Amino acid sequence: MRPRQKGILFAFLAALIYGVTFTIAKDVMRIHIPSFAFVFMRVSGAMTVFWLLSFFAKKEKIAKKDYRKFFVAAVFGIAVNMLSFLTGLSYTSPISASVLMITAPIFVMIFSFLLLKNPITKYKIIGVLLGLSGAVFLIMYGKISVVHASNPRLGNFLVALNAISYALYIILSKPILKKYSPVTFAKWLYTFGFMLILPFSIKEFSQITWSEVPLSIHLKITFVVLFSTVLTYLFNLIALKELKPTTMSVFIYLQPLIASIFAIFVGADQLSIIKIIAASLILTGVYLVNKSTGKNL
């Protein structure tokens, strides 16, 4: 498999998992698990898994100056990203969170131009805008279920902060991944991330009454930690190693589309002309951004 095809495959797999994560994460935090405690579980669980994987992976020596780069990536990719997203999601609805999260590719394109000097081609601009319009069209008019939002203004602000933070994380990660493997990168990313989120999350985590948490919530927590955290971060790092940041980030637009397809598949939703139009816009946008990359990954 060619590097570009490999990157596209793993970016798609990450989007596939994220497509069903919004509602699952919302269910976990609705009653039993506070948002910061959930972040503690995600980060500590992922850190443990990546350290275990590192024992079986190729040993890599880390240059002292690169630890600072891992730390900065952890600030935006773990601490700000997860704390703001899950807290924001606990206050707003999955639909609002989805709409705001899909603005990330626009920020990635801007930061990629400013920080990495990657050119903004007409295909990228058209592709990003088409994908954005298709995703917003699907979310706003696709009749995806709405969950109660206790403080939508604060929640929406935090999710928007998460989108900007995630965009910076992608840009900052690209140069580091040229030197280290995804497993090595993820191991140190989550190690520094755990140090950063520990003061904010340990109190909420210690106050959980586990005997009152039903089995279904335990299973959903396990899914989010292993699939929505470990696998998606690993898949995204593999994709980012092979693709330009803008190309990889545009796969975020697939998340609401995948969520809608999944709902249709399980009989919770129906195919409509709105979904067909939205899917066409999203897929065309992904294609154009991918086309603009050409042979230059």
N, C-alpha and C positions, 0 to 999 in steps of 0.2 A: 504494500500500500504506500502510495506517495505521501510525503509529509503534509502537503496541503489537504489531501483527502482524509488523512488521519486526523488533522486538526478539525476539519468540518464535522467528522463523525463524532468526536468527543464533545465538541460544542453542542451538537444536536442532542446527544445523550444527557448532558447536563441540563439543557432546556426541558427535556422530557421529564426529568425528575422534578425540577422546579415547578413544572406545570401543575402538579397535584399537591404542592407543598403549602401554598397559601392557606387553604381551608384547613388542612391537617394541623398546621401550627396554630391557627386561630382556635381550633377546638381544644388543643392542649392548654392554652393560656386562659380560656374562658372562665374556668372555675378553680382548677386545682393547682396550676403551676404559674407563679408570677413570671413576668417577662425576663427580668434579670436572672432569676434562678434557671430559667430555660436556657439562657445564654451560657451560664456556667456549665450546664450539662452538655451543651453542644461543643463548647470549646475544650473542656476537660476530656470529654469522650474522644473527640477528634485528635487531640494532642496525644493521648494514649495510643490510639490506633496507628498514627503516623510514626511514633517512636518505635512501636513494635515492627512496623514495616521496614523501618530504616536498618534494623538488624539483619534483614535479608537482602537489602539493596546494596549497591556499590558504595563503598566508603569514599567520602569526599571531604577534603580538607577545606575548611572555611577560612578565607582571608579575614583578618581582624577588622579591616575597614568595612567589610560586607555585613557584619553583624548590625551595624547602624542602619543599613539599608533594609535588612529583615525587620528591624524594629519599626521603622517608619512605615513599611508595608503593612505590618501588623496593626498599627494605629488606625489606618484607613480601611484595611481589609477585614479586620476582626473587631477591634474595639468599637470604633464609631459605626462601622457597618452593621454589626449584629445588634449592638445595644439600641441604636436608633431604629433599626428596622422592626425588631420584635416588639419594642415598646410602642412604636408607632402603630404596628398592626394590632396591638391589644386595644388601642384607642379608636382606630378607624376600621373601615370595612375592607375585606379582601379586594373588592372591586376598586376602591380608591387607591389602595396600596399598589395594585397592579398597574393602574394608569400612571401613577407617579414613578414607579420603578422602571417603566419602559422609556422614560426620558434619559436613562443612563447612556445609551449609545450616542445621544447628541452631545453629552458632556465628554464622553470618550473621544469623539471626533475633534472637539475643540481642544481638549488637553493634549491629544496626540499631535495636533498641529503646533501648539504653543511649546510643549516640552520636548517632544521627539522630532519635531520638524517634519512630520509626515504630511505630504500634500493633501489638501482637501479637493478631490476631483468632483466633477459634475455628477458622475455616477454615484459617488458616495453621498452627496447631498440629496439627490433624487431618491436614492435607495433608502436612506435613513428616514426621510420625510414620508415616503410611501409606507414603509414598515410602521412608523409611528401612527399614521392616519388609520391604517388597517387595524392596528391593535386597539387604538382608542375607539374606533367604530364598533369593533367586536365587543369590547367591554361595556360600552355605554348603551348599546342597543341589542346586544345578544341575549338579553334576559338571563344573565348569570345570577345566581341567587345572591341576595344581599343579607349580610349579617349585621346586627345592631352595632352601632358605633357610639361609644360613650363620650368621646371628646374628639370629633373628626378634625377640628382645626389643628390641635396639637399633634394628633396622629399623622395627619397629612404632612405637616412641617417636618416631622421626624423621618418619615419615609422619603421625602424629597432630599433631606440631608443624607440619608443612606445612599440614594442614587448618585449624588455628587461624590460621596466618599468611595463608593464602589468604582466609579470611573477613574478616580485618582489611583486607587489600588491597582487597577489593570495597567495603567500607564507606568506606574512605578515598578511593577513586577516584571515587565517585559525584559528590561536589561539584565536583571538578576537571573532570569531563567536561561539566559544565554550561557551562563557559567555553571549552573547547578541543575541537578535533576529535579523533577516535580516533587518527589518524595522528600528529598533533602530540604527543598524550599518550604514545603508544607510543614515539615517537622519543626523548623525554626520559626515559621510564621505563627503556628499555633502555640509554641512555647512562649514567645513574647506576647502573643495575644492573651494567653492565660494569665500572665503576670499583670497585664493591663486591666482585664475585666474582673480579676479577683476581688479588689476592694469594693467594687460596686455590686457584686452578685453573691458573695458568700453568705451575707446575712439572710437574704431571701431564701437561698437554697437550704440553709440550716433550719429554717422555720417550716419547711414542708412536712405535713403529716402524711407519711407514705401509706399508712394503713387505710387512709380515706381515698387514696388514688385508685380508681378502677383499672382493671386489666387492659381495657381498650386504650386508656391514656398511656399506660406503660408501653404498649405496642406502638402507638403513634410517636412517643418520645424516641423509641428505638429507631423507627423509620427516619425521623428527622436527623438524628445523630449520625447514623450509618450511611444513609442514602443522600439526604438533603444537605449534609455537611461534608462528610468524608469523601464520598464518591463525587459529588458535584464540584467541590474544590479541586480534587485531583484531576477530574476530567477537564475542568476549565484551565488548569495549569498546563496540562498536556496540549490542549488546543492553543493556548496563548503562546506556547513554545514554538508552534508551527505557523501561526497566523498573525496578522497585524491586529492590534487592539481593536480598531474600528470594525474589522471583519468579524472578530469573535464576539464583540459586544452586541452586534445586531441580532444575534440568535436569541437575545432576551425577548424580541418581538414574537417569537414562537411560543412563549410560555402561555399567554391567554388562549392562543389557538389550540395548543395541545390540551389545555384544561377543558375547552369546549368540545373537542373531539372525544376526550375521555368521557365527558358527561353524556354525549350522544351514544357512545359505545355501551355504557351501563344502563341506558334507558332513562337517564335523568334529564335529558334535553332532546331536542329535535333539530334536524337539519333545516335551514332556512336560507332564503336568498341573501339575507344580511351576513350570515356566516360564510357563504360562498364568496361574496364580494370582499369581505374582510380577509379571508384566507388568500384570495388572489392578490390583494394589495401587499400583505405581509410577505408572501413567497416571492413576489416580484421585487420587493425591497431587498430581501435577503440575497436574491440573485444579482441585483445590480451592484450592491456593495461588494459581493464576492467577485463580480466581474471586474470592478474597478481595481481590485488588487492585482489581477492578472498573474504574471509570472513572478512578480515581486511580492513575496509573502509578507 
